[in-house]
Amino acid sequence: MASAVSDKLGHYEIRGLIGAGGMGEVYRALRVTTRAPGMGQTTATMP
């Protein structure tokens, strides 16, 4: 899942990619309702 900066996922806005590897990607996020920082992870899918 390649997310772009400023994409929204629920109450969170994606702010940037932290890292990526064999298990998936980790993104820096901001909770829009409280402006609190957070993070999200996407997992790699198996074919």
mmCIF file as gemmi writes it, N, C-alpha and C atoms, coordinates in Angstrom:
data_model
loop_
_atom_site.group_PDB
_atom_site.id
_atom_site.type_symbol
_atom_site.label_atom_id
_atom_site.label_alt_id
_atom_site.label_comp_id
_atom_site.label_asym_id
_atom_site.label_entity_id
_atom_site.label_seq_id
_atom_site.pdbx_PDB_ins_code
_atom_site.Cartn_x
_atom_site.Cartn_y
_atom_site.Cartn_z
_atom_site.occupancy
_atom_site.B_iso_or_equiv
_atom_site.pdbx_formal_charge
_atom_site.auth_seq_id
_atom_site.auth_asym_id
_atom_site.pdbx_PDB_model_num
ATOM 1 N N . MET Axp A 1 ? 0.848 -1.184 0 1 0 ? 1 A 1
ATOM 2 C CA . MET Axp A 1 ? 0 0 0 1 0 ? 1 A 1
ATOM 3 C C . MET Axp A 1 ? 0.887 1.238 0 1 0 ? 1 A 1
ATOM 4 N N . ALA Axp A 2 ? 0.947 1.935 -1.072 1 0 ? 2 A 1
ATOM 5 C CA . ALA Axp A 2 ? 1.741 3.152 -1.143 1 0 ? 2 A 1
ATOM 6 C C . ALA Axp A 2 ? 0.834 4.332 -0.848 1 0 ? 2 A 1
ATOM 7 N N . SER Axp A 3 ? 1.01 4.939 0.303 1 0 ? 3 A 1
ATOM 8 C CA . SER Axp A 3 ? 0.192 6.084 0.685 1 0 ? 3 A 1
ATOM 9 C C . SER Axp A 3 ? 0.954 7.368 0.415 1 0 ? 3 A 1
ATOM 10 N N . ALA Axp A 4 ? 0.236 8.374 0.034 1 0 ? 4 A 1
ATOM 11 C CA . ALA Axp A 4 ? 0.846 9.669 -0.231 1 0 ? 4 A 1
ATOM 12 C C . ALA Axp A 4 ? 0.677 10.566 0.989 1 0 ? 4 A 1
ATOM 13 N N . VAL Axp A 5 ? 1.586 11.507 1.146 1 0 ? 5 A 1
ATOM 14 C CA . VAL Axp A 5 ? 1.469 12.482 2.223 1 0 ? 5 A 1
ATOM 15 C C . VAL Axp A 5 ? 0.147 13.211 2.06 1 0 ? 5 A 1
ATOM 16 N N . SER Axp A 6 ? -0.537 13.448 3.15 1 0 ? 6 A 1
ATOM 17 C CA . SER Axp A 6 ? -1.844 14.103 3.23 1 0 ? 6 A 1
ATOM 18 C C . SER Axp A 6 ? -3.014 13.164 2.955 1 0 ? 6 A 1
ATOM 19 N N . ASP Axp A 7 ? -2.778 11.876 2.655 1 0 ? 7 A 1
ATOM 20 C CA . ASP Axp A 7 ? -3.878 10.909 2.589 1 0 ? 7 A 1
ATOM 21 C C . ASP Axp A 7 ? -4.466 10.776 3.99 1 0 ? 7 A 1
ATOM 22 N N . LYS Axp A 8 ? -5.741 10.451 4.071 1 0 ? 8 A 1
ATOM 23 C CA . LYS Axp A 8 ? -6.384 10.277 5.371 1 0 ? 8 A 1
ATOM 24 C C . LYS Axp A 8 ? -6.807 8.839 5.563 1 0 ? 8 A 1
ATOM 25 N N . LEU Axp A 9 ? -6.664 8.365 6.785 1 0 ? 9 A 1
ATOM 26 C CA . LEU Axp A 9 ? -7.058 7.021 7.162 1 0 ? 9 A 1
ATOM 27 C C . LEU Axp A 9 ? -7.786 7.141 8.496 1 0 ? 9 A 1
ATOM 28 N N . GLY Axp A 10 ? -9.109 7.078 8.449 1 0 ? 10 A 1
ATOM 29 C CA . GLY Axp A 10 ? -9.885 7.284 9.678 1 0 ? 10 A 1
ATOM 30 C C . GLY Axp A 10 ? -9.691 8.696 10.189 1 0 ? 10 A 1
ATOM 31 N N . HIS Axp A 11 ? -9.301 8.823 11.47 1 0 ? 11 A 1
ATOM 32 C CA . HIS Axp A 11 ? -9.074 10.132 12.088 1 0 ? 11 A 1
ATOM 33 C C . HIS Axp A 11 ? -7.637 10.616 11.905 1 0 ? 11 A 1
ATOM 34 N N . TYR Axp A 12 ? -6.841 9.903 11.101 1 0 ? 12 A 1
ATOM 35 C CA . TYR Axp A 12 ? -5.427 10.232 10.946 1 0 ? 12 A 1
ATOM 36 C C . TYR Axp A 12 ? -5.109 10.752 9.55 1 0 ? 12 A 1
ATOM 37 N N . GLU Axp A 13 ? -4.145 11.674 9.483 1 0 ? 13 A 1
ATOM 38 C CA . GLU Axp A 13 ? -3.625 12.184 8.223 1 0 ? 13 A 1
ATOM 39 C C . GLU Axp A 13 ? -2.18 11.714 8.101 1 0 ? 13 A 1
ATOM 40 N N . ILE Axp A 14 ? -1.846 11.066 6.998 1 0 ? 14 A 1
ATOM 41 C CA . ILE Axp A 14 ? -0.486 10.579 6.765 1 0 ? 14 A 1
ATOM 42 C C . ILE Axp A 14 ? 0.435 11.773 6.557 1 0 ? 14 A 1
ATOM 43 N N . ARG Axp A 15 ? 1.539 11.813 7.315 1 0 ? 15 A 1
ATOM 44 C CA . ARG Axp A 15 ? 2.48 12.931 7.228 1 0 ? 15 A 1
ATOM 45 C C . ARG Axp A 15 ? 3.779 12.564 6.535 1 0 ? 15 A 1
ATOM 46 N N . GLY Axp A 16 ? 4.13 11.281 6.502 1 0 ? 16 A 1
ATOM 47 C CA . GLY Axp A 16 ? 5.354 10.878 5.82 1 0 ? 16 A 1
ATOM 48 C C . GLY Axp A 16 ? 5.723 9.441 6.125 1 0 ? 16 A 1
ATOM 49 N N . LEU Axp A 17 ? 6.552 8.872 5.293 1 0 ? 17 A 1
ATOM 50 C CA . LEU Axp A 17 ? 7.025 7.505 5.453 1 0 ? 17 A 1
ATOM 51 C C . LEU Axp A 17 ? 8.183 7.495 6.435 1 0 ? 17 A 1
ATOM 52 N N . ILE Axp A 18 ? 8.108 6.619 7.449 1 0 ? 18 A 1
ATOM 53 C CA . ILE Axp A 18 ? 9.206 6.459 8.405 1 0 ? 18 A 1
ATOM 54 C C . ILE Axp A 18 ? 10.184 5.407 7.892 1 0 ? 18 A 1
ATOM 55 N N . GLY Axp A 19 ? 9.658 4.282 7.431 1 0 ? 19 A 1
ATOM 56 C CA . GLY Axp A 19 ? 10.534 3.231 6.936 1 0 ? 19 A 1
ATOM 57 C C . GLY Axp A 19 ? 9.743 2.135 6.248 1 0 ? 19 A 1
ATOM 58 N N . ALA Axp A 20 ? 10.447 1.282 5.507 1 0 ? 20 A 1
ATOM 59 C CA . ALA Axp A 20 ? 9.814 0.179 4.791 1 0 ? 20 A 1
ATOM 60 C C . ALA Axp A 20 ? 10.758 -1.01 4.811 1 0 ? 20 A 1
ATOM 61 N N . GLY Axp A 21 ? 10.18 -2.197 4.798 1 0 ? 21 A 1
ATOM 62 C CA . GLY Axp A 21 ? 10.976 -3.411 4.792 1 0 ? 21 A 1
ATOM 63 C C . GLY Axp A 21 ? 10.142 -4.586 4.34 1 0 ? 21 A 1
ATOM 64 N N . GLY Axp A 22 ? 10.614 -5.777 4.613 1 0 ? 22 A 1
ATOM 65 C CA . GLY Axp A 22 ? 9.936 -6.991 4.181 1 0 ? 22 A 1
ATOM 66 C C . GLY Axp A 22 ? 8.571 -7.205 4.796 1 0 ? 22 A 1
ATOM 67 N N . MET Axp A 23 ? 8.307 -6.623 5.966 1 0 ? 23 A 1
ATOM 68 C CA . MET Axp A 23 ? 7.023 -6.8 6.639 1 0 ? 23 A 1
ATOM 69 C C . MET Axp A 23 ? 6.004 -5.724 6.294 1 0 ? 23 A 1
ATOM 70 N N . GLY Axp A 24 ? 6.418 -4.65 5.652 1 0 ? 24 A 1
ATOM 71 C CA . GLY Axp A 24 ? 5.481 -3.592 5.284 1 0 ? 24 A 1
ATOM 72 C C . GLY Axp A 24 ? 6.103 -2.218 5.422 1 0 ? 24 A 1
ATOM 73 N N . GLU Axp A 25 ? 5.263 -1.21 5.605 1 0 ? 25 A 1
ATOM 74 C CA . GLU Axp A 25 ? 5.695 0.182 5.688 1 0 ? 25 A 1
ATOM 75 C C . GLU Axp A 25 ? 5.154 0.807 6.972 1 0 ? 25 A 1
ATOM 76 N N . VAL Axp A 26 ? 5.899 1.775 7.526 1 0 ? 26 A 1
ATOM 77 C CA . VAL Axp A 26 ? 5.473 2.507 8.717 1 0 ? 26 A 1
ATOM 78 C C . VAL Axp A 26 ? 5.427 3.981 8.358 1 0 ? 26 A 1
ATOM 79 N N . TYR Axp A 27 ? 4.304 4.614 8.696 1 0 ? 27 A 1
ATOM 80 C CA . TYR Axp A 27 ? 4.083 6.018 8.366 1 0 ? 27 A 1
ATOM 81 C C . TYR Axp A 27 ? 3.919 6.866 9.616 1 0 ? 27 A 1
ATOM 82 N N . ARG Axp A 28 ? 4.417 8.099 9.554 1 0 ? 28 A 1
ATOM 83 C CA . ARG Axp A 28 ? 4.156 9.095 10.584 1 0 ? 28 A 1
ATOM 84 C C . ARG Axp A 28 ? 2.772 9.672 10.277 1 0 ? 28 A 1
ATOM 85 N N . ALA Axp A 29 ? 1.954 9.853 11.297 1 0 ? 29 A 1
ATOM 86 C CA . ALA Axp A 29 ? 0.595 10.348 11.089 1 0 ? 29 A 1
ATOM 87 C C . ALA Axp A 29 ? 0.238 11.382 12.146 1 0 ? 29 A 1
ATOM 88 N N . LEU Axp A 30 ? -0.825 12.112 11.894 1 0 ? 30 A 1
ATOM 89 C CA . LEU Axp A 30 ? -1.326 13.118 12.824 1 0 ? 30 A 1
ATOM 90 C C . LEU Axp A 30 ? -2.826 12.909 12.983 1 0 ? 30 A 1
ATOM 91 N N . ARG Axp A 31 ? -3.273 12.786 14.226 1 0 ? 31 A 1
ATOM 92 C CA . ARG Axp A 31 ? -4.709 12.64 14.479 1 0 ? 31 A 1
ATOM 93 C C . ARG Axp A 31 ? -5.359 14.005 14.28 1 0 ? 31 A 1
ATOM 94 N N . VAL Axp A 32 ? -6.245 14.109 13.294 1 0 ? 32 A 1
ATOM 95 C CA . VAL Axp A 32 ? -6.791 15.415 12.931 1 0 ? 32 A 1
ATOM 96 C C . VAL Axp A 32 ? -7.696 16.006 13.993 1 0 ? 32 A 1
ATOM 97 N N . THR Axp A 33 ? -8.379 15.187 14.772 1 0 ? 33 A 1
ATOM 98 C CA . THR Axp A 33 ? -9.307 15.72 15.771 1 0 ? 33 A 1
ATOM 99 C C . THR Axp A 33 ? -8.593 16.359 16.951 1 0 ? 33 A 1
ATOM 100 N N . THR Axp A 34 ? -7.433 15.832 17.358 1 0 ? 34 A 1
ATOM 101 C CA . THR Axp A 34 ? -6.717 16.354 18.525 1 0 ? 34 A 1
ATOM 102 C C . THR Axp A 34 ? -5.35 16.926 18.185 1 0 ? 34 A 1
ATOM 103 N N . ARG Axp A 35 ? -4.908 16.793 16.918 1 0 ? 35 A 1
ATOM 104 C CA . ARG Axp A 35 ? -3.579 17.218 16.46 1 0 ? 35 A 1
ATOM 105 C C . ARG Axp A 35 ? -2.469 16.446 17.179 1 0 ? 35 A 1
ATOM 106 N N . ALA Axp A 36 ? -2.77 15.269 17.72 1 0 ? 36 A 1
ATOM 107 C CA . ALA Axp A 36 ? -1.785 14.431 18.404 1 0 ? 36 A 1
ATOM 108 C C . ALA Axp A 36 ? -1.021 13.583 17.382 1 0 ? 36 A 1
ATOM 109 N N . PRO Axp A 37 ? 0.291 13.432 17.572 1 0 ? 37 A 1
ATOM 110 C CA . PRO Axp A 37 ? 1.064 12.593 16.651 1 0 ? 37 A 1
ATOM 111 C C . PRO Axp A 37 ? 0.761 11.115 16.852 1 0 ? 37 A 1
ATOM 112 N N . GLY Axp A 38 ? 0.974 10.337 15.821 1 0 ? 38 A 1
ATOM 113 C CA . GLY Axp A 38 ? 0.775 8.899 15.892 1 0 ? 38 A 1
ATOM 114 C C . GLY Axp A 38 ? 1.558 8.23 14.782 1 0 ? 38 A 1
ATOM 115 N N . MET Axp A 39 ? 1.364 6.932 14.615 1 0 ? 39 A 1
ATOM 116 C CA . MET Axp A 39 ? 1.995 6.209 13.528 1 0 ? 39 A 1
ATOM 117 C C . MET Axp A 39 ? 1.078 5.113 13.058 1 0 ? 39 A 1
ATOM 118 N N . GLY Axp A 40 ? 1.29 4.656 11.838 1 0 ? 40 A 1
ATOM 119 C CA . GLY Axp A 40 ? 0.496 3.57 11.285 1 0 ? 40 A 1
ATOM 120 C C . GLY Axp A 40 ? 1.394 2.634 10.508 1 0 ? 40 A 1
ATOM 121 N N . GLN Axp A 41 ? 1.005 1.387 10.436 1 0 ? 41 A 1
ATOM 122 C CA . GLN Axp A 41 ? 1.793 0.396 9.71 1 0 ? 41 A 1
ATOM 123 C C . GLN Axp A 41 ? 0.913 -0.31 8.71 1 0 ? 41 A 1
ATOM 124 N N . THR Axp A 42 ? 1.444 -0.507 7.523 1 0 ? 42 A 1
ATOM 125 C CA . THR Axp A 42 ? 0.789 -1.353 6.537 1 0 ? 42 A 1
ATOM 126 C C . THR Axp A 42 ? 1.593 -2.641 6.445 1 0 ? 42 A 1
ATOM 127 N N . THR Axp A 43 ? 0.943 -3.754 6.283 1 0 ? 43 A 1
ATOM 128 C CA . THR Axp A 43 ? 1.658 -5.024 6.193 1 0 ? 43 A 1
ATOM 129 C C . THR Axp A 43 ? 1.737 -5.478 4.753 1 0 ? 43 A 1
ATOM 130 N N . ALA Axp A 44 ? 2.802 -6.166 4.455 1 0 ? 44 A 1
ATOM 131 C CA . ALA Axp A 44 ? 3.001 -6.686 3.105 1 0 ? 44 A 1
ATOM 132 C C . ALA Axp A 44 ? 2.005 -7.824 2.842 1 0 ? 44 A 1
ATOM 133 N N . THR Axp A 45 ? 1.493 -7.899 1.643 1 0 ? 45 A 1
ATOM 134 C CA . THR Axp A 45 ? 0.571 -8.977 1.278 1 0 ? 45 A 1
ATOM 135 C C . THR Axp A 45 ? 1.336 -10.08 0.558 1 0 ? 45 A 1
ATOM 136 N N . MET Axp A 46 ? 0.93 -11.291 0.804 1 0 ? 46 A 1
ATOM 137 C CA . MET Axp A 46 ? 1.57 -12.434 0.175 1 0 ? 46 A 1
ATOM 138 C C . MET Axp A 46 ? 0.806 -12.796 -1.096 1 0 ? 46 A 1
ATOM 139 N N . PRO Axp A 47 ? 1.507 -13.1 -2.18 1 0 ? 47 A 1
ATOM 140 C CA . PRO Axp A 47 ? 0.819 -13.453 -3.438 1 0 ? 47 A 1
ATOM 141 C C . PRO Axp A 47 ? 0.126 -14.787 -3.343 1 0 ? 47 A 1
